[in-house]
Structures are given as C-alpha cells and as structure tokens.
Amino acid sequence: MESSSNSLTIAQNSQETIQDRSQQSAEHYRVLWYTLDGDTTKANEILAERGSSNEIELVAAQHEAYVPPTPDQLAGCDAIVNERCAIRGQTVEDCANAGIRLVASMSIGINHIDVNRLAKKGITVSNCPGYCAEEVATHAMTLMLDLEREITFSNRNVLAGKWVPKVDYPIHRLSSQTLGLVFFGHIAQAVVPIARGLGMHVLVWAPTKSTEEVAQAGCEKVDTLKELLSRSDVVSLHCPLVAETRGLIGAHELELMGPDSFLINTARGECVNEEALADALEAGTIRAAGIDTLAHEVDNQNMRLVDNPRCIITPHVAFDSEEAAATQRRMALEACIEFLVQGRYPEHTVYPK
C-alpha cells in the first residue's frame, strides 16, 4: 500500500499533466468503448446531448466478460470505458504504453482495478458510485424474501412432483425479524425503507458512520460485528472488498449467527469464506443463504455452494436494469468529458492509497 505522501505526489503530478494538456486547443480524443455488447449508439447520444461529439470519438470493442483489452485495441486511445474486465498486471503496462490517461470503470467496486499502479503510470481511475443502488437493494431484499417465505425451495418441491405446503423450516412474520446491515453506503441505505416498510427492525454495523447518522435513517447502530451477527435474523453484506473485509464472514462469524439465521451477499464474493459457508449450510449452523456473487464466477465456481439445497445463487445480476445501465453509461462518459475535454479530475475519481 502506498503512503499518503506518495499518493499526494502522484495526484499533484497528475493534476499538472491535466492542466498542461487542457491548454491545448481543438483536441480530438479517442475513447475505447470496451463493453460487453460494444454498442455505442446510446453512448453517442449522450455525447451529442452534452455537446462533446466533436471532441470525443468512441472506438467500439465488444468483449467477453473478464477478457482484457489487447494492445492493438488500446492503441491510439486516450481513455478506456471499461465494463467487467480487470485492469491489472500486464494490462496496466499495455494501457501506459498505449498512452491511456483515464480508466473509467463502469462499476462501483474497483477491486479489479490496480489504482495505485495505474497512478504511478500517470493514469487516473474513475468509477460509478451508487448507479445501481436501488437495483442491488431490491435484489438483496428479494433474496431475503425468497428465503423467508421459502419460494424457491417450495418451487423445487413442485417441480419434483410434490405438493407440500410446509416445505422445510418454520416461517415467521417479517415484523418479528431483525435485519443486520454490514456497512451503510448507498445500497444499504436504499435497503432500509424496504425493510422498515415490512416492519423489520434494522441494525447497522458501520465503523465510519455515526450513531446519529444511522438513527436518522431509522436504524440502530451497533459497535461490533459480533453484536450485529448475534442479534440479527438476517445478515446482509454491503461492504466493499478491501483488505479488512476479505473473508469477513468465516466459520466463527457464521457460528455467531445461529441456526435460524439467513445470510445475504450482494457485495463481493471474497467477503465470505465460501468453504466455511458451505460447511455451515451442510451442518445447519445457519439456515440458508442467498448469494449474488462468488469469488470465482466464470471458472472454478464453488460447487459445494452451487449444489447446496439451502443456497440460492444468482449470477451477479443484482445491478441490472435498463435505468441503471443508462446511469452507468452517463457517469462513465461524464468522467471522460470532465477529464479529457474540461481538463479536470472527474467527480468520481478513485484516488490511490
């Protein structure tokens, strides 16, 4: 991890570079539009609305998820708008060699982007915080409701030729349940009105939030993760993947939750020790889990979780809606306009640490 003084130096040097280049006139910038569908139609409409069509040319490049851009694709581009692909290792070198100055990640989390190494190469990174907060919050609560009401488990029985009104475990009124939120960013805050509308009591463990801030949202702040786990009927993860949250939920934490509890994860898969979760589900340490993200989502999936009858897994789709996609496009393009055309750091710059 870089020291704060080194980070400041990098930021200062980057600012000088931006200012120097912003003084150039009649610039034309090429942006690699590196997305899953490669379609620039709506993106070009946004540029036209912003009056930046003459300054920014989008270079379309469709790609498979998690496949990095090639040096040939990067060549001649000033920036890359990046969807579902890591910018790490050799790809950082490829970006630097190609003259890329901005990586606009179409994501909230940036654990797939080597921000520090890119900064050392003079490359700025931006992200799209909050673009899908409503969608992920809804998805998390949908997984919770599914587990609480045994929707998927009941349907599996019907498909197996059974008609059993009481499927498995006892069902309780939601107004008798406590929801525990791990961290309290945009998504967790969007969960609160849904949960409170269902009559649930909401606990929050968020070390960076004050008691007053949490109380204003109608929630109760707890001081430790241990207290949250031991008091919650449902635990929903909304933390970023950083060193402190990798493997945050392991065997000990699952034991604290108890046999009647549910775990919901719409954060990053690596925030949960998957082997410990599989053990807990098989042993009945917790009741069931609803998961939208795995540590390995394309290859080497944890089949103990995929095949577990007490686990519902969706394929990292919590973010999805037409409205979220439109917001995501706009935020990424705004970053390109701010950086390339206006010569300033994007509003949602991710600074090195």
C-alpha positions in Angstrom: 0.0 0.0 0.0 1.3 3.4 -0.9 2.0 6.0 1.7 -0.3 9.1 1.9 2.7 11.3 0.9 3.4 9.2 -2.2 -0.3 9.3 -3.1 -0.4 13.1 -2.8 2.7 13.4 -5.1 1.0 11.2 -7.7 -2.2 13.3 -7.5 -0.2 16.5 -7.8 1.8 15.2 -10.8 -1.4 14.0 -12.4 -3.1 17.4 -11.9 -0.2 19.2 -13.6 -0.5 16.8 -16.5 -4.2 17.6 -16.8 -3.6 21.3 -16.7 -0.9 21.2 -19.3 -2.9 19.3 -21.7 -6.1 21.2 -21.1 -4.4 24.3 -22.6 -4.1 22.6 -26.0 -6.8 23.7 -28.4 -9.0 21.9 -30.8 -8.3 18.5 -29.3 -9.9 15.3 -30.6 -9.9 12.4 -28.2 -10.4 8.7 -28.8 -12.1 6.6 -26.1 -12.1 2.8 -26.2 -15.7 1.8 -25.5 -14.8 -1.6 -24.1 -18.2 -3.1 -23.2 -19.9 -6.5 -23.3 -22.1 -5.5 -26.3 -19.8 -3.0 -27.9 -22.8 -0.8 -28.9 -22.0 2.9 -28.9 -25.5 4.1 -30.1 -26.8 5.3 -26.7 -23.4 6.5 -25.6 -23.0 8.7 -28.7 -26.5 10.1 -28.0 -25.3 11.2 -24.6 -22.2 12.8 -26.1 -24.4 14.7 -28.5 -26.6 15.9 -25.7 -23.5 17.1 -23.8 -22.1 18.8 -26.9 -19.0 16.7 -26.9 -19.4 14.7 -30.1 -16.8 16.6 -31.9 -14.2 16.3 -29.1 -14.7 12.6 -28.2 -14.8 9.6 -30.6 -15.9 6.3 -29.2 -14.0 3.3 -30.5 -16.3 0.3 -30.1 -14.9 -3.0 -28.9 -17.1 -5.8 -27.8 -15.6 -8.4 -25.4 -16.3 -11.4 -23.3 -16.6 -10.8 -19.6 -13.3 -10.6 -17.8 -11.2 -10.7 -21.0 -8.8 -7.7 -21.0 -8.2 -5.4 -24.0 -5.3 -6.1 -26.3 -2.5 -3.6 -27.1 -4.0 -3.2 -30.6 -7.4 -2.3 -29.2 -5.8 0.3 -26.8 -3.5 1.8 -29.4 -4.3 5.4 -30.3 -6.8 5.8 -27.4 -6.7 8.4 -24.7 -9.1 6.7 -22.3 -10.9 3.4 -21.9 -14.5 2.9 -20.6 -14.3 -0.5 -19.0 -17.1 -2.9 -18.3 -16.5 -6.2 -16.4 -12.8 -6.6 -17.0 -9.7 -6.3 -14.8 -7.1 -3.7 -15.4 -4.2 -5.3 -13.6 -0.7 -6.7 -14.2 0.3 -6.6 -17.9 -2.9 -4.7 -18.8 -1.6 -1.8 -16.8 1.6 -1.8 -18.8 -0.4 -2.1 -22.0 -2.6 0.9 -21.1 0.5 3.0 -20.2 2.3 2.0 -23.4 -0.7 3.0 -25.5 -1.0 6.4 -23.9 -4.2 5.8 -22.0 -4.7 8.6 -19.4 -8.1 7.6 -17.9 -9.7 4.3 -17.0 -13.4 5.0 -16.5 -14.7 1.8 -14.8 -18.4 1.1 -15.2 -18.7 -0.2 -11.7 -19.0 0.7 -8.1 -16.3 -1.5 -6.7 -12.8 -1.1 -8.1 -11.0 -4.2 -6.6 -10.5 -5.4 -10.2 -8.5 -2.2 -11.0 -4.9 -1.6 -9.8 -5.5 2.0 -8.9 -2.1 2.5 -7.3 -0.1 1.0 -10.2 -2.1 3.0 -12.7 -1.5 6.2 -10.8 2.3 5.6 -10.9 1.9 5.5 -14.7 0.0 8.8 -14.6 -3.3 7.1 -15.3 -6.5 8.3 -13.5 -9.3 6.0 -12.5 -13.0 6.8 -12.1 -16.0 4.7 -11.0 -19.8 5.0 -10.9 -20.8 5.0 -7.2 -24.5 4.5 -6.5 -25.5 3.9 -10.1 -27.4 0.7 -9.2 -28.1 1.2 -5.5 -31.9 0.8 -6.0 -31.4 -2.4 -8.0 -29.0 -4.1 -5.7 -31.0 -3.1 -2.6 -34.1 -4.6 -4.3 -32.2 -7.7 -5.2 -30.9 -8.2 -1.7 -34.4 -7.9 -0.3 -35.8 -10.2 -2.9 -33.3 -12.9 -1.9 -34.2 -12.3 1.7 -38.0 -12.6 1.0 -37.4 -15.7 -1.1 -35.6 -17.4 1.8 -38.0 -16.1 4.5 -41.0 -17.4 2.5 -39.3 -20.5 1.0 -40.3 -19.5 -2.5 -37.5 -21.3 -4.4 -37.5 -24.2 -2.1 -41.3 -24.6 -2.5 -41.0 -24.4 -6.2 -38.3 -27.1 -6.3 -40.7 -29.4 -4.5 -43.5 -28.7 -7.0 -41.1 -29.4 -9.9 -40.2 -32.7 -8.2 -43.9 -33.7 -8.2 -44.6 -32.9 -4.6 -47.3 -30.6 -3.2 -46.2 -29.9 0.4 -47.5 -26.6 2.0 -44.8 -26.8 4.7 -41.6 -27.3 2.9 -38.8 -27.2 5.4 -38.2 -24.7 8.2 -40.7 -22.6 10.2 -41.7 -19.3 8.6 -42.0 -16.2 10.7 -43.7 -12.8 10.2 -41.2 -10.3 8.9 -42.4 -7.8 11.5 -40.8 -10.1 14.1 -37.4 -10.2 12.3 -34.3 -8.2 12.7 -32.2 -7.3 9.6 -28.5 -6.6 10.1 -26.7 -4.5 7.6 -22.9 -4.8 7.2 -21.7 -1.2 6.3 -24.0 1.6 5.4 -23.3 3.1 1.9 -25.8 3.9 -0.9 -27.1 0.4 -1.3 -27.5 -0.4 2.4 -29.3 2.9 2.9 -31.6 2.0 0.0 -32.5 -1.3 1.7 -33.7 0.5 4.9 -37.1 1.8 3.7 -37.9 -1.5 2.1 -37.1 -3.4 5.4 -38.9 -0.9 7.6 -41.9 -1.0 5.3 -42.0 -4.7 6.0 -41.9 -4.0 9.7 -38.4 -5.2 10.3 -36.0 -3.8 12.9 -32.7 -2.8 11.3 -29.3 -3.0 12.9 -26.2 -1.4 11.3 -22.5 -2.1 11.8 -20.6 0.6 10.0 -17.4 1.8 11.7 -17.3 5.1 9.7 -20.9 6.1 10.4 -22.1 8.0 13.5 -24.9 6.8 15.7 -26.8 10.0 14.8 -26.5 9.3 11.1 -27.7 5.8 11.4 -30.5 6.8 13.8 -31.7 9.4 11.3 -32.3 6.6 8.8 -34.5 4.8 11.4 -31.9 2.2 12.3 -29.9 1.2 15.4 -26.1 1.3 15.2 -24.1 -1.5 16.9 -20.5 -1.2 17.9 -19.2 -4.6 16.8 -19.8 -7.1 14.0 -20.2 -9.7 16.7 -23.2 -7.9 18.2 -24.8 -7.5 14.8 -24.4 -11.2 13.9 -25.7 -12.4 17.2 -28.8 -10.2 17.2 -29.8 -10.5 13.5 -32.2 -12.9 11.9 -30.9 -11.9 8.5 -27.4 -10.5 7.8 -27.0 -8.7 4.5 -23.5 -7.7 3.3 -23.0 -4.3 1.7 -19.2 -3.8 2.2 -16.6 -3.1 -0.5 -13.9 -5.7 -1.0 -10.8 -4.3 0.8 -8.1 -6.0 2.9 -10.2 -5.6 6.0 -13.3 -7.2 4.5 -11.8 -10.1 2.6 -13.1 -13.2 4.3 -15.0 -11.0 6.8 -17.6 -13.8 7.2 -16.0 -17.0 8.2 -16.7 -20.0 10.4 -16.6 -18.1 13.6 -19.0 -15.4 12.3 -21.4 -17.9 10.9 -21.4 -19.7 14.3 -22.4 -16.4 15.9 -25.4 -16.0 13.6 -27.1 -19.2 14.7 -29.2 -22.0 13.2 -32.3 -19.9 12.4 -30.5 -17.1 10.5 -30.1 -16.2 6.9 -27.0 -14.7 5.1 -27.5 -12.5 2.0 -24.4 -11.4 0.0 -24.8 -8.9 -2.9 -21.4 -7.4 -2.1 -18.2 -9.2 -3.4 -17.9 -13.0 -3.2 -14.5 -12.8 -1.5 -16.1 -11.1 1.5 -17.3 -14.6 2.5 -15.2 -17.6 3.2 -17.0 -19.9 0.8 -15.8 -23.2 2.3 -16.8 -22.0 5.7 -20.3 -21.1 4.4 -20.7 -24.5 2.6 -19.7 -26.2 5.9 -22.2 -24.1 7.8 -25.1 -24.8 5.4 -24.3 -28.5 5.4 -24.1 -28.7 9.2 -27.1 -26.5 9.9 -25.0 -23.8 11.6 -27.2 -21.2 9.7 -30.5 -21.9 8.0 -29.9 -20.8 4.4 -28.1 -18.3 2.2 -28.9 -16.0 -0.8 -25.9 -15.2 -2.9 -25.4 -13.0 -6.0 -21.6 -13.0 -6.1 -19.0 -15.7 -5.9 -15.2 -15.5 -5.5 -14.9 -17.3 -8.9 -17.8 -16.6 -11.2 -16.7 -17.9 -14.6 -14.4 -20.8 -13.8 -13.8 -22.8 -10.6 -17.1 -21.9 -9.1 -17.6 -23.3 -5.6 -19.9 -26.3 -6.5 -20.5 -27.0 -2.8 -22.5 -23.8 -2.7 -24.0 -24.1 -6.2 -25.3 -27.6 -5.4 -26.4 -26.9 -1.8 -30.2 -27.2 -1.4 -30.1 -24.4 1.3 -28.4 -21.9 -1.0 -29.9 -19.7 -3.7 -27.4 -18.3 -6.2 -28.0 -15.7 -8.9 -25.3 -14.9 -11.4 -24.1 -11.5 -10.3 -27.2 -9.8 -11.7 -28.2 -7.6 -8.8 -27.1 -4.4 -10.6 -29.2 -5.0 -13.7 -31.9 -2.7 -15.0 -32.3 -0.5 -18.1 -32.3 2.5 -15.9 -29.1 1.5 -14.1 -27.4 0.8 -17.4 -28.3 4.3 -18.6 -27.0 5.9 -15.4 -23.8 3.9 -15.7 -23.2 5.0 -19.3 -23.8 8.6 -18.4 -21.5 8.6 -15.4 -18.6 6.9 -17.3 -19.0 9.4 -20.2 -19.2 12.3 -17.8 -15.8 11.2 -16.4 -14.3 11.2 -19.9 -15.7 14.7 -20.7 -14.5 16.1 -17.4 -11.0 14.7 -17.7 -10.3 14.9 -21.4 -12.3 17.9 -22.6 -12.6 20.1 -19.4 -9.1 19.2 -18.2 -10.1 18.3 -14.6 -10.4 15.3 -12.4 -13.7 13.5 -12.8 -16.2 14.0 -10.0 -15.9 10.3 -9.1 -12.1 9.9 -9.3 -10.7 7.0 -7.3 -7.5 8.2 -5.7 -4.5 5.9 -4.9 -4.0 4.8 -1.3 
